[in-house]
């Protein structure tokens, strides 16, 4: 539908006038809705509803045997999930009020304008889809089991929060609405998008594009394609990625970097389900599901006017936020083991055994590059290792380098300062004691690792720990 979505359930049309039915059918088909069931005898409606789910129903009011006004409460009470639109030639306020009180979703007077009929039906379909998705979501949230673990096999985790995300993705995978995936660089946003595509059951391909650095012209050409002669050098017609994602999923990464002009075009695709290739005045329709991702704070970008509010709300119909690795450190051991296997296979080496101290070292690190950074560390370590036991040198060096380039405090002291929650500033001696205690906690009592975190030698830390209290 223009300004809407393609319903995956049929529309039920009930009218004793064959010409009226044909007229509405032609209107819906011309607008992309081909799944329609028509009925001229209202006495058959109950049987039809028993055997088929519907996105919406349109009932004529004046019909023999059973009027639309009599049929309405029967449908509403037995099938409350189906929005019912009443269409009648009688422009009577009392009748309209009775129908709305009886549960009608909308009331239209013949002859109904094309735009009025389509907009009313669009709202009804959207309402039905949201009801269905809420039911599915409720069922998934009440369950603590992931029903399709094979879809997430490429995401290595033992974290309960990640399993909750998987269940949510299962519940929205078949939705017609966009999905927004947010999270820091390296957390695995594209992997989750691939899982959503796998769960969706869509027959088309998974097509990915990174929007970072694309100006408006390149963005339009990449997504929408062009016709021959659209610009100098356009010698042949080229299909855009959104067309290549027909019946599949388009994954659009780094959408926080889009220009305003590109945001407007993207909003049109979401709302209208259509686009114009460069150089063409003829609109093309799309049924591709779109999954978006960004590492930017879209709320902050809205506040500064860099991101359109209307687009943001369209994107956030379904929202997944992947936590950074430092928020799920329980995943570090299983990820290290996975990457050791992967690296050993790729490099043609025997899988080394990690020292126990490695996990304490990694647990004390903040991983600004997240899972991707950990994978890089493991691959580098396996590439350099020569003995049975994996050396910690690569990890220590990489962490030391990253720690030196990451400022502890930026600007004036605020709520991010480690001292902001003290009513009284601790003395230097107290601060040193607190810092050593925290380093020992993060290192799980290992003095060698705690010393590295503090930039001290093992001997230097030992002296401070053994200093008598004064």
C-alpha positions in Angstrom: 0.0 0.0 0.0 1.1 3.5 -0.5 1.9 5.1 2.8 1.6 1.7 4.4 2.7 -1.9 4.6 2.0 -5.1 2.6 -0.4 -7.3 4.7 0.6 -10.9 5.1 -3.0 -11.9 5.9 -5.9 -11.3 3.5 -8.5 -8.6 3.6 -12.1 -9.7 3.9 -14.7 -7.7 1.8 -18.4 -8.3 2.5 -21.0 -6.7 0.2 -24.0 -8.1 -1.6 -23.3 -5.7 -4.5 -21.0 -7.5 -6.9 -20.0 -4.3 -8.7 -19.1 -2.6 -5.4 -16.9 -5.6 -4.5 -15.1 -5.6 -7.9 -14.5 -1.8 -7.6 -12.9 -2.1 -4.2 -10.9 -5.2 -5.3 -9.5 -3.3 -8.3 -8.5 -0.4 -6.1 -6.7 -2.6 -3.6 -4.9 -4.6 -6.3 -3.7 -1.5 -8.1 -2.2 -0.4 -4.8 -0.3 -3.6 -4.2 -2.8 -5.7 -2.1 -3.5 -8.9 -3.9 -4.6 -11.1 -1.0 -8.3 -10.5 -0.9 -11.3 -12.7 -0.1 -14.7 -11.4 -1.2 -18.1 -12.5 0.1 -21.6 -11.5 -1.3 -23.6 -13.5 1.3 -23.2 -12.3 4.9 -24.4 -15.7 6.1 -21.1 -17.2 5.0 -18.9 -14.8 7.0 -18.9 -16.9 10.2 -17.7 -19.9 8.4 -15.0 -18.0 6.5 -13.7 -16.4 9.7 -13.4 -19.9 11.4 -11.0 -21.1 8.8 -8.9 -18.1 8.0 -7.1 -15.2 9.8 -7.5 -11.7 8.3 -5.7 -8.4 8.5 -9.0 -6.5 8.4 -12.6 -6.8 7.3 -14.8 -4.3 5.4 -18.6 -4.8 5.9 -21.4 -3.2 3.9 -24.2 -2.0 6.2 -27.3 -2.7 4.1 -27.4 -6.4 3.1 -30.2 -9.0 2.9 -30.5 -11.8 5.5 -28.0 -10.2 7.9 -27.2 -6.5 7.9 -23.7 -5.2 8.6 -24.9 -3.7 11.8 -26.1 -7.1 13.0 -22.9 -8.9 11.8 -20.6 -6.3 13.4 -21.0 -7.3 17.1 -20.7 -11.0 16.1 -17.4 -10.5 14.4 -16.1 -8.1 17.2 -17.0 -10.5 20.0 -15.7 -13.7 18.3 -12.6 -12.2 16.6 -11.7 -9.0 18.5 -8.2 -9.0 16.9 -9.7 -8.2 13.4 -10.4 -4.5 12.9 -13.7 -4.0 11.1 -14.5 -1.1 8.8 -18.1 -0.3 8.1 -18.9 1.0 4.6 -22.4 2.3 3.9 -24.4 4.5 1.5 -26.4 5.9 4.4 -24.9 9.1 6.0 -26.7 8.8 9.3 -25.0 10.0 12.5 -27.0 7.8 14.8 -26.0 4.7 12.8 -22.4 5.7 12.8 -22.4 6.2 16.5 -24.0 2.8 17.1 -21.5 1.1 14.9 -18.5 2.7 16.6 -19.9 1.9 20.0 -20.4 -1.7 18.9 -16.6 -1.9 18.1 -16.2 -0.8 14.5 -12.7 0.4 13.8 -13.9 3.0 11.2 -17.0 4.1 9.5 -17.1 5.3 5.8 -19.9 6.7 3.7 -20.2 5.7 0.0 -18.9 6.8 -2.4 -15.6 6.6 -0.5 -12.6 8.6 -1.8 -9.6 6.5 -2.8 -7.3 8.2 -0.3 -9.8 7.9 2.5 -10.4 4.2 1.9 -6.7 3.4 1.6 -5.6 5.4 4.6 -8.4 3.9 6.8 -7.4 0.4 5.7 -3.7 1.1 6.3 -4.4 2.1 9.9 -6.5 -1.0 10.4 -3.8 -3.3 9.0 -1.2 -1.5 11.2 -3.3 -2.0 14.2 -3.8 -5.7 13.4 0.0 -6.2 12.9 0.8 -4.5 16.2 -1.7 -6.7 18.0 -0.2 -9.8 16.5 3.4 -8.7 17.4 2.4 -7.9 21.0 0.9 -11.3 21.4 4.1 -13.0 20.0 6.3 -10.7 22.1 4.4 -11.5 25.3 4.7 -15.2 24.7 8.5 -14.9 24.1 9.1 -12.7 27.1 7.2 -15.2 29.3 9.5 -17.9 28.1 13.2 -18.2 29.2 14.1 -20.4 26.3 15.4 -19.4 22.9 13.3 -21.4 20.4 15.6 -21.2 17.4 19.1 -21.4 18.8 20.5 -22.4 15.3 19.7 -18.8 14.1 22.2 -17.4 16.7 24.8 -20.1 16.4 27.4 -17.6 15.0 26.9 -15.3 18.1 29.0 -16.8 20.9 27.6 -16.1 24.4 26.5 -17.5 27.7 25.1 -14.2 28.9 21.5 -14.1 30.2 21.0 -10.6 28.8 22.1 -11.7 25.3 19.6 -14.6 25.5 16.9 -12.1 26.3 17.9 -10.2 23.2 17.7 -13.4 21.2 14.1 -14.1 22.4 13.1 -10.5 21.5 14.5 -10.9 18.0 12.6 -14.2 17.6 9.4 -12.3 18.5 9.8 -9.5 15.9 11.7 -11.4 13.1 8.5 -11.8 11.0 7.3 -8.3 11.6 6.8 -6.0 8.6 8.3 -3.1 10.5 11.9 -2.0 10.6 14.3 -3.0 13.3 16.9 -0.7 14.9 20.0 -2.3 16.4 22.2 0.0 18.5 25.5 -0.6 20.2 29.1 0.3 20.3 31.5 -0.6 17.4 32.5 -4.3 17.5 29.6 -5.7 19.5 28.1 -7.7 16.6 25.3 -5.7 15.2 25.5 -7.2 11.7 25.6 -10.7 13.1 22.3 -10.0 14.9 20.8 -8.5 11.8 21.7 -11.8 9.9 20.0 -13.8 12.7 16.8 -11.7 12.3 16.9 -12.3 8.6 17.3 -16.1 9.1 14.4 -16.1 11.5 12.1 -14.0 9.2 11.6 -16.8 6.7 12.0 -14.4 3.8 13.0 -16.0 0.5 15.1 -13.1 -0.7 18.8 -12.3 0.1 20.4 -10.5 3.0 22.0 -7.4 1.5 24.2 -5.2 3.6 25.4 -1.6 3.0 27.5 0.8 5.2 26.1 4.3 5.0 29.2 5.9 6.7 30.8 8.5 4.4 28.2 8.3 1.7 27.0 11.7 0.4 23.5 12.0 -0.9 24.2 11.2 -4.5 26.3 8.1 -3.7 23.7 7.0 -1.1 20.8 7.3 -3.7 22.7 5.5 -6.4 23.8 2.7 -4.1 20.4 2.1 -2.6 18.0 3.0 -5.5 20.2 2.4 -8.6 19.9 4.5 -11.8 18.5 4.3 -15.3 20.7 4.6 -18.4 21.7 8.2 -19.0 20.9 9.4 -15.4 24.3 11.1 -15.3 27.5 11.3 -17.2 29.0 7.8 -17.2 25.7 6.0 -16.5 25.9 3.9 -19.7 23.7 1.1 -18.4 20.7 0.8 -16.0 21.8 -0.5 -12.6 19.7 -2.1 -9.9 20.1 -0.6 -6.5 20.7 -2.6 -3.3 17.1 -2.2 -2.1 15.9 -3.8 -5.4 18.4 -6.6 -4.9 16.9 -7.2 -1.5 13.5 -8.0 -2.9 11.6 -10.3 -0.6 14.6 -10.3 1.6 16.3 -8.0 4.1 18.3 -4.8 3.6 20.8 -4.1 6.4 21.7 -0.4 6.5 24.6 0.2 8.9 25.8 3.4 10.4 22.6 5.3 9.7 23.6 8.0 12.2 26.0 9.3 9.5 23.3 9.9 6.9 22.8 13.4 5.5 19.4 15.2 5.9 18.6 14.7 2.3 19.3 11.0 2.5 17.2 10.8 5.7 14.2 12.2 3.8 14.6 9.7 1.1 14.9 6.9 3.6 11.7 8.0 5.4 9.8 7.9 2.1 10.9 4.3 1.5 9.7 3.3 5.0 6.4 5.1 4.8 5.5 4.7 1.1 7.3 1.4 0.4 8.5 2.9 -2.9 11.6 4.7 -4.3 12.8 6.4 -7.5 16.0 5.2 -9.3 18.2 8.1 -10.2 17.0 9.7 -13.5 13.6 8.0 -13.4 10.1 9.5 -12.8 8.6 6.1 -12.3 8.4 4.9 -8.8 9.3 1.3 -7.9 7.8 -0.6 -5.0 9.7 -2.7 -2.5 8.8 -5.4 -0.1 12.2 -5.6 1.5 12.5 -5.7 5.3 14.9 -3.0 6.5 17.2 -3.5 9.5 19.1 -0.4 10.6 22.2 -0.2 12.9 24.2 2.6 14.4 26.8 3.2 17.1 25.7 6.8 17.5 23.4 8.2 20.1 20.3 9.1 18.0 18.6 10.8 20.9 21.6 13.2 21.1 21.6 13.7 17.3 17.9 14.6 17.4 18.6 17.2 20.1 21.1 18.9 17.9 19.0 18.7 14.7 21.3 16.2 13.0 18.8 13.4 12.8 15.1 13.7 11.9 12.7 13.0 14.7 10.0 11.5 12.4 12.6 9.1 10.9 13.9 8.1 14.4 10.4 7.2 15.6 9.8 5.1 12.5 13.1 3.2 13.1 12.4 2.5 16.7 9.3 0.4 16.3 11.5 -2.5 17.2 14.7 -1.6 19.0 17.6 -3.8 20.2 20.5 -2.5 22.1 23.5 -4.9 22.3 25.5 -4.4 25.5 29.3 -3.8 25.3 31.6 -6.6 26.2 32.6 -4.9 29.5 29.0 -5.2 30.6 29.0 -9.0 29.9 32.5 -10.1 31.0 31.1 -13.5 31.8 31.3 -14.0 28.0 35.1 -13.5 27.9 36.2 -17.1 28.6 33.8 -18.7 26.1 34.8 -16.1 23.5 38.5 -16.6 24.1 38.0 -20.4 23.6 36.0 -19.8 20.4 38.6 -17.5 19.0 41.4 -19.8 19.9 39.8 -22.6 17.9 39.1 -20.2 15.0 42.6 -18.7 15.0 44.3 -22.1 15.3 42.3 -23.5 12.3 42.9 -20.4 10.2 46.6 -20.3 10.9 47.2 -24.0 10.7 48.5 -24.3 14.3 47.6 -26.5 17.2 45.2 -24.8 19.6 47.2 -23.4 22.6 46.1 -23.5 26.2 45.5 -20.1 27.8 47.1 -19.4 31.2 44.7 -18.9 34.1 46.0 -15.4 34.7 44.8 -14.4 31.2 41.1 -14.3 32.3 41.9 -12.1 35.3 43.8 -9.7 33.1 41.0 -9.5 30.5 38.3 -9.2 33.2 40.0 -6.0 34.4 40.0 -4.5 30.9 37.3 -2.3 29.4 37.4 -3.5 25.8 36.7 -0.2 23.9 36.8 -2.3 20.7 34.4 -5.0 22.2 34.3 -8.5 20.8 36.1 -7.5 17.6 39.0 -6.2 19.7 39.2 -9.4 21.7 39.2 -11.5 18.5 42.0 -9.4 17.1 44.1 -9.9 20.3 43.5 -13.7 20.3 44.5 -14.0 16.6 47.6 -12.0 17.2 48.6 -14.1 20.2 48.0 -17.4 18.4 50.1 -16.1 15.4 53.0 -15.3 17.7 52.8 -18.3 20.1 55.4 -21.0 19.9 54.9 -23.2 23.0 52.0 -25.2 24.4 50.9 -22.5 26.7 49.6 -19.3 25.1 51.8 -16.3 25.9 50.2 -13.3 27.6 52.7 -10.8 26.0 50.4 -9.8 23.1 47.5 -9.2 25.5 49.6 -7.2 28.0 51.1 -5.1 25.2 47.8 -4.3 23.5 46.1 -3.4 26.8 49.0 -1.2 27.9 48.9 0.6 24.6 45.2 1.2 24.7 45.2 2.2 28.3 47.9 4.9 27.5 45.8 6.4 24.7 42.5 6.4 26.7 42.1 9.4 29.0 40.9 8.7 32.5 39.1 12.0 32.8 38.0 14.5 30.2 37.4 18.2 30.9 36.0 19.3 34.2 35.0 16.8 36.9 31.4 15.7 36.5 29.3 12.6 37.3 31.8 10.5 35.3 34.6 11.3 37.8 35.4 8.4 40.2 35.4 11.1 42.9 32.1 12.7 42.1 30.2 10.5 44.6 32.4 11.4 47.6 31.0 14.1 49.9 34.6 14.6 51.1 37.6 14.2 48.7 39.8 11.4 49.9 43.4 12.2 50.8 46.2 11.1 48.5 47.0 8.2 50.9 43.3 7.1 51.0 43.1 7.4 47.2 46.1 5.1 46.8 44.6 2.6 49.2 41.3 2.6 47.4 43.0 2.3 44.0 45.1 -0.7 45.1 42.0 -2.4 46.6 40.1 -1.9 43.3 43.0 -3.2 41.3 43.3 -6.3 43.5 39.6 -6.9 43.2 39.6 -6.7 39.4 42.7 -8.9 39.2 41.0 -11.4 41.5 43.8 -11.2 44.0 46.6 -11.7 41.4 49.3 -9.2 42.4 51.1 -9.4 39.0 48.0 -8.4 37.1 47.0 -5.8 39.7 50.5 -4.3 39.4 50.2 -4.1 35.6 46.8 -2.3 35.9 48.4 0.3 38.2 51.5 0.7 36.1 53.7 -0.6 38.9 56.2 -3.4 39.2 55.2 -6.5 41.2 57.8 -5.5 43.8 56.5 -1.9 43.9 52.9 -3.1 44.6 54.1 -5.6 47.1 55.9 -2.8 49.1 52.7 -0.7 49.1 50.6 -3.6 50.3 53.0 -4.4 53.1 53.4 -0.8 54.3 52.3 -0.6 57.9 49.4 1.6 58.7 50.2 5.0 60.2 
